[in-house]
Amino acid sequence: MKSKKTLSIILMLLSTFMLAFAQILYKKGAASLQPDLTAIITNYNIIAGLGLYIIGAVVMTVAMKYNNLSTLYPILALCYIWVNIMASSMLGETMNINKWIGSALIILGVSAIGYGADKT
């Protein structure tokens, strides 16, 4: 039973990476977005982001099969951290002190919830 719970946490973490990367693809695709259906469906960044988002949602659903929702759902907050890191490295956005403090608080919060889940 413990191994399935560990697997569910790993799957949830994988899902957060996929969802965060999908956001990066959306941002890249938004640069050339036009209010035209043909332009939207041929925008490979938007389409790839949507596909990755769907795969991430499926992975998340599988993860939820093996663990408590109250344990897994807070892990989604890690998306904020991955997006900040990816936006900084892939899009050249700046990580200021407020983003670093916020990221540290998110990590502490997710860790506290995860640690508390082991005690139940």
Legacy VTK file of the C-alpha trace (Angstrom):
# vtk DataFile Version 3.0
C-alpha trace
ASCII
DATASET POLYDATA
POINTS 120 float
0.000 0.000 0.000
2.879 2.397 0.825
4.413 1.920 -2.630
1.169 2.959 -4.354
1.022 6.097 -2.215
4.615 6.893 -3.159
3.783 6.252 -6.821
0.807 8.607 -6.560
3.026 11.395 -5.207
5.558 10.841 -8.002
2.761 10.904 -10.585
1.377 14.097 -9.082
4.822 15.726 -9.242
5.145 14.622 -12.875
1.741 16.123 -13.543
2.825 19.472 -12.063
5.826 19.572 -14.415
3.579 18.842 -17.395
1.021 21.471 -16.402
3.720 24.079 -15.824
5.393 23.358 -19.163
1.973 23.580 -20.848
1.680 27.114 -19.440
5.050 28.008 -20.968
3.868 26.689 -24.331
0.646 28.723 -24.020
2.702 31.859 -23.332
4.927 31.205 -26.348
1.880 30.548 -28.517
0.125 33.685 -27.272
2.824 35.845 -28.896
1.449 34.992 -32.336
-2.184 34.433 -31.351
-4.807 35.815 -33.700
-8.605 35.713 -33.455
-8.832 33.281 -36.337
-9.674 29.573 -35.931
-7.153 28.500 -38.565
-4.403 30.505 -36.875
-5.287 28.944 -33.514
-5.345 25.328 -34.700
-2.049 25.789 -36.547
-0.367 27.413 -33.549
1.832 24.496 -32.541
2.721 25.913 -29.137
-0.953 26.270 -28.184
-1.805 22.804 -29.522
1.207 21.186 -27.788
0.332 23.011 -24.551
-3.246 21.776 -24.743
-2.076 18.205 -25.402
0.374 18.343 -22.516
-2.325 19.774 -20.250
-4.639 16.871 -21.120
-1.888 14.296 -20.498
-1.070 16.010 -17.189
-4.727 15.824 -16.179
-4.828 12.099 -16.972
-1.638 11.479 -14.962
-3.153 13.469 -12.079
-6.341 11.410 -12.219
-4.363 8.170 -12.065
-2.422 9.527 -9.081
-5.651 10.314 -7.260
-6.669 6.677 -7.494
-3.945 5.672 -5.031
-3.902 8.400 -2.400
-6.047 10.907 -0.532
-7.134 13.989 -2.409
-6.255 16.105 0.625
-2.663 14.843 0.378
-2.224 15.112 -3.386
-4.075 18.275 -4.315
-1.769 20.687 -2.442
1.112 19.343 -4.545
-0.453 21.211 -7.476
0.756 24.425 -5.841
4.236 23.397 -6.983
3.132 24.417 -10.491
3.691 28.033 -9.406
7.315 27.248 -8.634
7.966 25.317 -11.851
6.339 28.087 -13.907
8.574 30.703 -12.264
11.704 28.651 -12.889
10.744 27.753 -16.464
9.677 31.315 -17.283
12.989 32.561 -15.986
15.078 30.062 -17.941
12.985 29.721 -21.118
11.337 33.113 -21.482
13.935 35.340 -19.835
11.552 36.531 -17.114
13.035 37.779 -13.852
12.878 36.015 -10.502
12.758 38.746 -7.862
12.987 38.339 -4.091
9.199 38.227 -3.698
8.941 35.276 -6.088
11.736 33.440 -4.233
10.063 34.053 -0.847
6.693 32.964 -2.246
8.247 29.824 -3.728
9.871 28.962 -0.395
6.545 29.417 1.398
4.794 27.163 -1.114
7.436 24.459 -0.608
7.069 24.756 3.180
3.287 24.560 2.937
3.251 21.548 0.625
5.854 19.833 2.810
3.851 20.512 5.977
0.677 19.108 4.435
2.555 16.076 3.101
4.246 15.462 6.448
0.920 15.827 8.254
-0.686 13.304 5.896
1.788 10.644 7.040
0.610 11.124 10.624
-3.005 10.151 9.897
LINES 1 121
120 0 1 2 3 4 5 6 7 8 9 10 11 12 13 14 15 16 17 18 19 20 21 22 23 24 25 26 27 28 29 30 31 32 33 34 35 36 37 38 39 40 41 42 43 44 45 46 47 48 49 50 51 52 53 54 55 56 57 58 59 60 61 62 63 64 65 66 67 68 69 70 71 72 73 74 75 76 77 78 79 80 81 82 83 84 85 86 87 88 89 90 91 92 93 94 95 96 97 98 99 100 101 102 103 104 105 106 107 108 109 110 111 112 113 114 115 116 117 118 119
